[in-house]
Amino acid sequence: MACFQSSSGKRRSSESPNWAEMQSDILDLIFKHLSFKDVLASEAVCSNWFLAANSFIKSRRQQPHPIPHLMRPSEDQTKLSSECGYCKSENMPEEFSESCCIGSSHGCLIFLDERASPLLFNPSLLVQIQLPSINSFLGVILVEKAEDGEYCIKYNYQKHPLRYMKNLRQNFIHKGILSSDPCLSINNYRVVVICGHEKKLAFCKNGDSCWTEIHGKHQPYEDIICSSRNQLQLYALGNNAASIEIWNFDDNIIPTKRMEMELCFPKKSMQFWKDFGDLYAARFYLVESTKGDVMLVVRFIGELVTEDDEAVHEEDLLTEEDTHPLVCPYKTLLFHVYKLDFDQKKWTEVDNLGDEALFLGGNHSISVSVSSSVLEYYCKGNSIYFTDDYWDRMNEDYLYGGHDMGVFSLEEDKVQPFYEELRRRPVKFQPPPCWINLSPW
């Protein structure tokens, strides 16, 4: 066998490369050609690879938000076209088709399983993380699901000794969010929920065996978001958007309150509610813009809406010839947007979002900049993309529910549906579609 000799005539022994000492810039070039799952697995090679892979994943995560995907039931259930015309859509995992989705945050879906126990599911990695049961925290002794889908929940106090409900999200857990991506912060991520009849706040962190209450004073809470722009903070919107609480999450066991503000409800929305409140329901959302502004979005849902997008009273649908009213499902018709003025401690109206698009619903609210031509292909700026989260009425009819989704243009002041099929007929979505930020790979 041939061998090599150096210029001095000495035989050079062959040496195997030391992969553990590979430079980080070379590893970055390799990671760019790997899937997210493979880069994550690279962390287990050695300490050097762990640091390089972890840094690479963080750099990808810190890039501007990708356009969220619309997670929905399988097309066999909905019979809708595969493309919604405004954004990419993905099928909900079949194993969760009977579960209740209570949130979507940082690349994970948050579900309640058959026993009403919360769990995290990452659809990119197909990883499940079981969370502590919240039953004892809410005073629940027993949760049973009947064949018709209704839940029997038995409490250990006399106020509500026994309760039946079809939708756990209506009275059990109203919303769940994550403070950070569990794939990047395995040891310090938090899950925060609005829960119980009182709509109070609770959280748990990795490794906890139970939930801990966050003792705010403005319950029932309307919405929550987590921000990591400066330090990890929780923003909680109080009853009827009349207050904001800001909590710091650090290494302490219990979060500390940084600030709270009493706020007046915006005049524009208040006037609309005085004029048309008997025709509409209202929902409130917090969202952090890409510029760091804290915004309030008020969503007005017509209780009975005709094919001409007119909110009407039920008696308006009755005639002498036909005493059976037409099927007129609820439908979102209008949004108002405001920005929090920290100095003046008030909401100021926003009439133009510029190149930003908001994604709202049962998910952790998201704002995305769509200034690049690639992103503009999938969605438009100065718009609000929304999914159905009207839990109080979602299961009242077998013909519809989970259907109320579309895009609202602030410039045109009107709503367009995602799917043309929804213009012609109501559809039942179970579970309702939701937004999720998938892996940047």
C-alpha positions as CSV (number, residue, x, y, z in Angstrom):
1,M,0.0,0.0,0.0
2,A,1.3,3.4,-0.9
3,C,2.3,5.8,1.8
4,F,3.3,9.5,1.9
5,Q,6.7,10.8,3.0
6,S,7.5,14.3,4.1
7,S,10.3,16.4,2.5
8,S,12.6,15.2,5.2
9,G,12.0,11.6,4.1
10,K,10.1,10.6,7.3
11,R,6.9,8.7,6.9
12,R,3.8,10.7,7.9
13,S,1.2,8.7,9.9
14,S,-2.4,9.2,8.9
15,E,-4.5,10.9,11.5
16,S,-8.4,10.8,11.9
17,P,-9.9,14.3,12.0
18,N,-11.0,15.7,15.3
19,W,-14.7,16.5,14.6
20,A,-15.2,18.0,18.1
21,E,-12.8,20.8,17.2
22,M,-14.5,21.8,14.0
23,Q,-14.8,25.6,13.8
24,S,-18.2,27.1,14.4
25,D,-18.4,28.9,11.1
26,I,-17.9,25.6,9.2
27,L,-20.6,24.0,11.4
28,D,-23.0,26.9,10.6
29,L,-22.5,26.1,6.9
30,I,-23.4,22.5,7.5
31,F,-26.4,23.3,9.7
32,K,-27.9,25.4,6.9
33,H,-28.4,22.3,4.9
34,L,-29.9,20.2,7.7
35,S,-33.5,19.9,9.0
36,F,-34.4,21.5,12.3
37,K,-34.6,18.0,13.9
38,D,-31.1,17.1,12.7
39,V,-29.6,20.4,13.9
40,L,-31.3,19.8,17.3
41,A,-29.8,16.3,17.4
42,S,-26.3,17.7,16.6
43,E,-26.3,19.3,20.1
44,A,-25.7,15.8,21.5
45,V,-22.4,15.3,19.7
46,C,-20.2,17.2,22.1
47,S,-20.0,20.5,24.0
48,N,-18.6,22.4,21.1
49,W,-21.3,21.2,18.7
50,F,-23.9,21.9,21.4
51,L,-22.9,25.5,21.7
52,A,-22.7,25.9,17.9
53,A,-26.1,24.3,17.2
54,N,-27.8,26.2,20.0
55,S,-26.4,29.5,18.7
56,F,-27.4,28.6,15.2
57,I,-31.0,27.8,16.2
58,K,-31.3,31.0,18.2
59,S,-30.1,33.1,15.3
60,R,-32.8,31.5,13.1
61,R,-35.5,32.0,15.7
62,Q,-34.5,35.7,16.2
63,Q,-35.1,36.4,12.5
64,P,-38.4,38.3,11.8
65,H,-41.5,36.2,12.4
66,P,-42.3,33.9,9.4
67,I,-45.8,33.9,8.2
68,P,-47.9,31.7,10.5
69,H,-49.5,28.6,9.0
70,L,-53.2,27.9,9.4
71,M,-53.7,24.6,11.2
72,R,-57.1,23.2,10.5
73,P,-59.0,19.8,10.5
74,S,-58.3,17.4,7.7
75,E,-59.8,18.2,4.3
76,D,-61.9,15.1,4.5
77,Q,-63.8,16.9,7.3
78,T,-64.1,20.3,5.8
79,K,-64.1,19.5,2.0
80,L,-62.4,22.9,1.3
81,S,-59.7,23.7,-1.2
82,S,-56.2,23.1,0.0
83,E,-55.1,26.7,-0.6
84,C,-56.9,29.5,1.3
85,G,-55.6,32.2,-1.1
86,Y,-54.0,34.3,1.7
87,C,-51.7,32.0,3.6
88,K,-50.4,28.5,3.8
89,S,-52.5,25.9,5.6
90,E,-51.6,22.6,7.4
91,N,-53.8,19.8,8.5
92,M,-54.3,19.3,12.3
93,P,-52.7,16.1,13.5
94,E,-55.3,13.3,13.5
95,E,-54.5,12.2,17.0
96,F,-55.7,15.5,18.3
97,S,-58.9,15.7,16.2
98,E,-61.0,15.0,19.3
99,S,-58.9,17.1,21.7
100,C,-59.5,20.7,22.7
101,C,-56.8,23.2,21.4
102,I,-56.4,25.9,24.0
103,G,-53.5,27.8,22.5
104,S,-50.7,28.1,19.9
105,S,-47.4,29.7,20.9
106,H,-43.7,29.6,19.9
107,G,-44.1,26.7,17.5
108,C,-46.2,24.5,19.8
109,L,-49.9,23.7,20.0
110,I,-51.4,23.5,23.5
111,F,-54.1,20.8,23.9
112,L,-56.4,19.4,26.5
113,D,-56.4,15.6,26.2
114,E,-59.3,13.3,26.8
115,R,-58.8,13.7,30.6
116,A,-58.6,17.5,30.3
117,S,-54.9,17.4,31.1
118,P,-52.8,20.0,29.2
119,L,-50.0,19.0,26.9
120,L,-47.6,20.7,24.4
121,F,-47.2,19.3,20.8
122,N,-44.6,20.5,18.4
123,P,-45.8,19.6,14.9
124,S,-42.3,20.2,13.4
125,L,-40.6,17.7,15.6
126,L,-43.6,15.6,16.4
127,V,-42.7,15.9,20.1
128,Q,-45.3,15.9,23.0
129,I,-44.6,17.4,26.4
130,Q,-47.2,16.5,29.1
131,L,-48.0,19.3,31.5
132,P,-49.2,19.1,35.1
133,S,-52.9,18.4,35.6
134,I,-54.8,21.6,36.3
135,N,-57.8,19.9,37.9
136,S,-56.8,20.3,41.6
137,F,-55.8,23.9,41.0
138,L,-59.4,24.6,39.7
139,G,-61.0,22.6,42.4
140,V,-62.0,19.7,40.1
141,I,-62.5,16.2,41.4
142,L,-63.5,14.4,38.3
143,V,-63.5,14.9,34.5
144,E,-65.4,12.5,32.3
145,K,-66.1,12.7,28.6
146,A,-69.4,11.2,27.4
147,E,-70.0,9.6,24.0
148,D,-71.7,12.7,22.7
149,G,-68.6,14.8,23.4
150,E,-70.0,16.5,26.5
151,Y,-67.8,16.7,29.6
152,C,-69.1,16.1,33.1
153,I,-66.9,18.0,35.5
154,K,-67.4,17.6,39.3
155,Y,-66.0,20.3,41.6
156,N,-65.1,20.0,45.2
157,Y,-67.0,23.1,46.3
158,Q,-70.7,23.8,46.4
159,K,-70.9,26.7,44.1
160,H,-70.7,24.5,41.0
161,P,-71.0,20.9,42.3
162,L,-71.6,19.4,38.8
163,R,-71.3,21.0,35.4
164,Y,-71.8,19.7,31.8
165,M,-70.1,21.4,28.9
166,K,-69.2,20.6,25.3
167,N,-66.3,23.0,25.0
168,L,-63.8,22.9,27.8
169,R,-62.2,26.1,26.6
170,Q,-65.4,28.0,27.4
171,N,-65.1,27.5,31.2
172,F,-62.0,25.4,31.9
173,I,-58.9,26.9,30.2
174,H,-59.7,30.0,28.1
175,K,-56.2,30.5,26.7
176,G,-52.7,29.2,27.0
177,I,-49.4,30.7,25.8
178,L,-45.7,29.9,26.2
179,S,-43.0,32.3,27.4
180,S,-40.4,30.9,24.9
181,D,-39.7,28.0,22.6
182,P,-39.3,24.7,24.7
183,C,-36.7,23.5,22.1
184,L,-34.5,26.5,22.9
185,S,-35.2,26.9,26.6
186,I,-35.8,23.5,28.0
187,N,-35.0,24.5,31.6
188,N,-36.7,27.9,31.9
189,Y,-39.8,28.1,29.7
190,R,-43.2,28.9,31.3
191,V,-46.7,28.1,30.3
192,V,-49.3,30.7,31.3
193,V,-53.0,30.2,31.1
194,I,-56.3,32.1,31.7
195,C,-58.4,29.6,33.5
196,G,-61.5,28.8,35.6
197,H,-64.8,30.6,35.9
198,E,-63.1,33.6,37.3
199,K,-60.7,33.8,34.3
200,K,-57.6,34.1,36.6
201,L,-53.9,33.6,35.7
202,A,-51.8,30.6,36.5
203,F,-48.4,29.3,35.3
204,C,-46.1,26.4,35.5
205,K,-42.5,25.9,34.4
206,N,-40.5,23.0,33.2
207,G,-40.3,20.3,35.9
208,D,-43.2,21.6,38.0
209,S,-45.8,19.1,39.3
210,C,-48.6,21.7,39.8
211,W,-49.8,25.1,38.7
212,T,-49.2,28.4,40.6
213,E,-51.6,31.3,40.6
214,I,-50.4,34.8,39.5
215,H,-52.3,37.0,42.0
216,G,-53.4,39.9,39.8
217,K,-56.3,42.1,40.8
218,H,-58.0,42.8,37.4
219,Q,-59.7,39.4,36.7
220,P,-61.5,38.3,34.7
221,Y,-58.6,38.6,32.2
222,E,-59.3,39.1,28.5
223,D,-55.9,38.2,26.9
224,I,-52.2,37.5,27.7
225,I,-49.0,37.8,25.7
226,C,-45.3,37.2,26.6
227,S,-42.6,39.6,25.4
228,S,-38.9,39.0,25.5
229,R,-37.8,42.2,23.8
230,N,-36.0,43.6,27.0
231,Q,-36.6,40.9,29.5
232,L,-39.1,38.1,29.8
233,Q,-42.4,39.8,30.6
234,L,-46.1,38.8,30.8
235,Y,-48.7,41.4,29.7
236,A,-52.2,40.7,31.0
237,L,-55.3,42.6,29.7
238,G,-57.8,43.1,32.5
239,N,-61.6,43.0,32.5
240,N,-63.1,44.9,29.5
241,A,-59.7,46.2,28.4
242,A,-59.8,48.6,31.4
243,S,-56.3,47.7,32.7
244,I,-52.9,46.3,31.9
245,E,-50.6,44.4,34.2
246,I,-47.0,43.7,33.4
247,W,-45.2,40.9,35.2
248,N,-41.5,40.1,35.1
249,F,-40.5,36.4,34.7
250,D,-37.0,35.8,36.0
251,D,-35.2,33.2,38.0
252,N,-37.6,33.7,40.9
253,I,-40.2,31.1,41.6
254,I,-43.1,33.6,41.4
255,P,-43.3,36.4,38.8
256,T,-43.1,39.9,40.2
257,K,-45.4,42.7,39.1
258,R,-43.5,45.5,37.3
259,M,-46.4,47.8,36.5
260,E,-50.2,48.1,36.3
261,M,-52.3,50.8,34.7
262,E,-56.0,51.6,34.9
263,L,-57.2,52.6,31.5
264,C,-60.4,54.0,30.0
265,F,-62.1,51.9,27.3
266,P,-61.5,53.6,23.9
267,K,-64.2,56.1,23.0
268,K,-64.6,54.9,19.4
269,S,-65.3,51.4,20.4
270,M,-67.5,52.5,23.3
271,Q,-69.7,54.5,20.9
272,F,-70.0,51.7,18.5
273,W,-71.0,49.4,21.3
274,K,-73.7,51.9,22.5
275,D,-75.1,52.1,19.0
276,F,-75.0,48.5,17.9
277,G,-74.1,46.4,21.0
278,D,-77.3,44.4,20.9
279,L,-76.3,43.0,17.5
280,Y,-72.6,42.2,18.3
281,A,-70.3,40.4,20.7
282,A,-66.9,41.8,21.4
283,R,-63.5,40.2,21.9
284,F,-60.3,41.8,23.0
285,Y,-56.7,41.0,22.1
286,L,-53.2,42.1,23.1
287,V,-50.5,42.0,20.4
288,E,-46.9,43.3,20.4
289,S,-45.9,45.0,17.1
290,T,-42.6,44.3,15.4
291,K,-41.6,47.8,16.6
292,G,-42.3,46.9,20.2
293,D,-45.6,48.7,20.6
294,V,-48.3,47.1,22.8
295,M,-51.6,47.2,20.9
296,L,-55.2,46.5,21.7
297,V,-57.5,45.0,19.1
298,V,-61.2,45.1,19.5
299,R,-63.1,42.5,17.4
300,F,-66.9,42.9,16.8
301,I,-68.7,39.7,15.9
302,G,-72.2,40.0,14.5
303,E,-74.5,37.6,16.3
304,L,-76.7,37.0,13.3
305,V,-75.3,37.9,9.9
306,T,-77.0,37.7,6.5
307,E,-75.3,36.7,3.2
308,D,-75.0,40.4,2.6
309,D,-72.8,40.8,5.7
310,E,-75.5,42.7,7.6
311,A,-76.0,42.1,11.3
312,V,-79.7,41.7,12.1
313,H,-82.1,40.9,14.9
314,E,-83.7,37.5,14.9
315,E,-87.2,38.9,14.5
316,D,-86.0,40.7,11.3
317,L,-85.6,37.2,9.7
318,L,-89.3,36.2,10.3
319,T,-92.0,36.9,7.7
320,E,-95.6,36.0,7.5
321,E,-94.9,33.4,4.8
322,D,-91.9,31.8,6.7
323,T,-91.9,31.7,10.4
324,H,-88.6,29.6,10.4
325,P,-85.7,32.0,10.4
326,L,-82.8,31.5,7.9
327,V,-79.6,30.1,9.1
328,C,-77.5,33.2,9.7
329,P,-74.3,32.2,11.6
330,Y,-72.3,34.6,13.7
331,K,-69.6,36.4,11.7
332,T,-66.8,39.0,12.4
333,L,-67.5,42.2,10.6
334,L,-65.2,44.9,12.1
335,F,-62.0,45.5,14.0
336,H,-60.7,48.6,15.9
337,V,-56.9,48.9,16.7
338,Y,-55.2,51.0,19.4
339,K,-51.7,51.5,20.7
340,L,-50.8,51.9,24.4
341,D,-49.4,55.3,25.3
342,F,-47.3,54.5,28.4
343,D,-46.7,58.2,29.2
344,Q,-50.4,59.2,28.9
345,K,-51.6,55.9,30.1
346,K,-54.3,55.6,27.5
347,W,-55.2,53.8,24.2
348,T,-54.6,55.8,21.1
349,E,-56.3,54.8,17.8
350,V,-54.2,53.2,15.0
351,D,-55.8,53.6,11.6
352,N,-52.9,52.2,9.6
353,L,-50.6,49.3,10.4
354,G,-48.2,50.0,7.6
355,D,-46.5,46.9,6.4
356,E,-47.5,44.8,9.4
357,A,-50.1,42.1,9.5
358,L,-51.7,40.8,12.7
359,F,-52.7,37.2,13.3
360,L,-55.4,36.8,16.0
361,G,-57.6,34.1,17.4
362,G,-57.1,31.4,20.0
363,N,-53.3,31.7,19.4
364,H,-50.6,33.8,21.1
365,S,-51.2,37.0,19.1
366,I,-48.6,37.6,16.4
367,S,-47.5,40.7,14.4
368,V,-45.5,40.1,11.2
369,S,-43.7,42.6,8.9
370,V,-44.5,41.8,5.2
371,S,-42.2,44.3,3.6
372,S,-40.4,41.6,1.6
373,S,-41.8,40.6,-1.8
374,V,-41.7,36.9,-0.7
375,L,-44.0,37.5,2.3
376,E,-46.3,39.8,0.3
377,Y,-47.1,36.8,-1.8
378,Y,-48.7,35.1,1.1
379,C,-50.3,38.0,3.0
380,K,-50.9,41.7,2.9
381,G,-49.8,44.5,5.2
382,N,-52.2,46.8,7.1
383,S,-54.4,43.7,7.6
384,I,-55.7,41.5,10.4
385,Y,-55.9,37.7,9.8
386,F,-58.2,36.0,12.3
387,T,-59.7,32.6,13.2
388,D,-62.8,31.6,15.2
389,D,-62.6,31.9,19.0
390,Y,-66.2,32.5,19.8
391,W,-66.3,29.7,22.3
392,D,-69.7,30.6,23.8
393,R,-71.5,29.8,20.5
394,M,-69.1,27.5,18.7
395,N,-71.1,24.3,19.5
396,E,-74.6,25.6,19.5
397,D,-75.4,24.4,15.9
398,Y,-74.4,21.3,14.0
399,L,-74.2,23.3,10.7
400,Y,-71.5,25.8,11.7
401,G,-68.9,26.6,14.4
402,G,-65.2,27.3,14.1
403,H,-66.0,28.8,10.7
404,D,-65.5,32.5,11.5
405,M,-62.1,33.3,9.9
406,G,-60.8,35.7,7.3
407,V,-58.8,38.8,6.7
408,F,-59.8,42.4,7.6
409,S,-58.3,45.2,5.6
410,L,-57.9,48.4,7.6
411,E,-57.7,50.4,4.3
412,E,-60.9,49.0,2.9
413,D,-62.6,48.5,6.3
414,K,-64.1,45.2,5.4
415,V,-63.6,41.4,5.8
416,Q,-62.8,38.9,3.1
417,P,-63.1,35.1,3.8
418,F,-60.1,32.8,3.3
419,Y,-62.1,30.2,1.4
420,E,-64.7,31.1,-1.3
421,E,-66.7,28.1,-0.2
422,L,-67.5,29.9,3.1
423,R,-69.3,32.7,1.2
424,R,-72.0,30.2,0.0
425,R,-72.6,28.0,3.0
426,P,-71.7,27.6,6.7
427,V,-69.2,24.9,7.7
428,K,-68.5,23.1,10.9
429,F,-64.8,23.0,11.9
430,Q,-63.9,20.7,14.8
431,P,-61.5,21.6,16.2
432,P,-61.5,25.2,15.0
433,P,-58.5,26.3,12.9
434,C,-55.7,28.3,14.6
435,W,-52.4,30.0,13.7
436,I,-49.1,28.5,14.4
437,N,-45.5,29.5,13.7
438,L,-43.8,26.5,12.4
439,S,-40.0,25.9,12.3
440,P,-38.1,28.4,10.2
441,W,-36.6,25.4,8.2
